[in-house]
Amino acid sequence: MRTRTVVLVLDEKISLMPGMFARVQLILRAIDDAVIIPKQAVLTNPTGGNTVYLVIDGKATSRSVKLGIEQADKVQVVEGLEPGQTIIVGGHEKIVPGMEVRVVEPASNPRAASAPQSGPSRGGKLP
């Protein structure tokens, strides 16, 4: 969330007092076919680039991604992922590229990946 000063014109006349403020959600544009993932799935590397771990053929694979719009706990992926790919959302500190993982189906998350013998890792399926 960012703070900005804007001028709004209201359709209805209401009483405003000096010093009052408002929380406004201003939608500048909508992207219907955006690839959206949880922010916690994104890792920032030392050079400033962003990566995510995918599950491909039962193995963890690191993939560089380019990010777009961020909102709340989600972020748009502009390049690097396709809809339907399974990503690993948590437990990144124990993941090694090429490590075997298995997809589990917890009640709270319809699609999740876990790394064997290194504790569970939550993942998500891209919309």
C-alpha positions in Angstrom: 0.0 0.0 0.0 1.3 3.4 -0.9 0.2 6.9 0.3 -0.5 9.5 -2.3 -2.2 12.9 -2.3 -5.1 13.0 -4.9 -8.0 15.3 -5.6 -11.4 13.6 -5.7 -14.7 14.9 -7.0 -17.6 13.3 -5.1 -20.9 12.7 -6.8 -22.8 13.1 -3.6 -22.5 16.1 -1.2 -21.2 15.0 2.2 -19.9 16.8 5.2 -16.2 16.8 5.4 -14.1 18.3 8.2 -10.5 19.6 7.9 -8.0 16.8 8.7 -10.3 14.0 7.6 -8.8 11.3 5.4 -10.1 8.5 3.2 -8.9 5.1 2.1 -9.4 4.8 -1.6 -8.7 1.9 -3.9 -8.0 3.4 -7.3 -8.0 0.9 -10.2 -5.8 2.3 -13.0 -6.1 -0.7 -15.2 -7.2 -4.3 -15.1 -5.4 -7.2 -16.7 -7.8 -10.0 -17.4 -5.3 -12.8 -18.3 -2.6 -12.0 -15.8 -0.6 -14.8 -14.2 -0.8 -14.1 -10.4 1.1 -15.9 -7.6 1.6 -15.4 -3.9 4.4 -13.0 -3.1 6.0 -15.5 -0.7 6.7 -17.8 -3.7 9.1 -15.2 -5.1 12.8 -15.2 -4.1 15.1 -12.2 -4.7 18.6 -13.2 -5.6 21.8 -11.2 -4.7 21.9 -9.5 -8.1 18.3 -8.2 -7.6 16.6 -10.7 -9.9 13.5 -12.7 -9.0 13.1 -16.5 -9.1 10.5 -19.0 -8.2 10.7 -22.8 -7.8 8.5 -24.9 -10.1 7.7 -28.6 -9.8 8.5 -30.2 -13.2 8.4 -34.0 -13.5 8.5 -34.3 -9.7 11.6 -32.2 -9.3 12.2 -28.7 -8.0 13.4 -26.4 -10.8 14.4 -22.7 -10.4 13.0 -20.3 -12.9 13.8 -16.6 -13.4 10.7 -14.4 -13.5 9.9 -10.8 -14.3 7.3 -9.3 -12.0 4.6 -6.8 -12.7 1.8 -5.3 -10.5 1.8 -6.1 -6.8 -1.3 -6.0 -4.7 -1.7 -7.2 -1.1 -0.1 -10.6 -0.9 -0.1 -11.4 -4.6 2.1 -10.4 -7.5 1.8 -10.5 -11.3 4.3 -12.6 -13.3 5.0 -10.9 -16.6 7.6 -13.4 -17.9 8.9 -16.8 -16.8 5.7 -18.7 -15.9 2.7 -20.1 -17.7 -0.8 -20.7 -16.2 -1.2 -24.2 -14.8 2.4 -24.7 -13.7 2.9 -25.8 -10.1 5.0 -23.5 -7.9 6.6 -24.0 -4.5 5.4 -21.3 -2.1 7.3 -22.0 1.2 10.2 -23.9 2.6 12.6 -22.4 0.0 15.6 -22.6 2.4 15.6 -26.4 2.1 15.0 -26.6 -1.6 17.8 -27.5 -4.0 17.3 -27.4 -7.8 16.8 -31.0 -9.0 15.5 -32.2 -5.6 12.6 -34.6 -5.8 9.4 -33.2 -4.4 5.9 -34.6 -4.3 2.6 -32.7 -4.7 0.2 -33.1 -1.8 -3.4 -32.0 -1.4 -3.9 -30.3 2.0 -7.4 -29.1 2.9 -6.5 -25.4 2.9 -4.5 -25.4 -0.3 -5.7 -27.3 -3.4 -2.2 -27.8 -4.8 0.9 -28.0 -2.6 4.5 -29.3 -3.1 6.7 -30.7 -0.4 10.3 -31.7 -0.3 10.9 -35.2 1.1 12.9 -35.4 4.4 13.2 -31.7 4.6 9.8 -30.7 6.0 6.7 -29.6 4.1 6.8 -26.8 1.6 3.5 -25.2 0.5 3.0 -24.5 -3.2 0.2 -23.2 -5.4 -1.1 -23.7 -8.8 -1.1 -20.7 -11.1 -4.6 -19.5 -12.2 
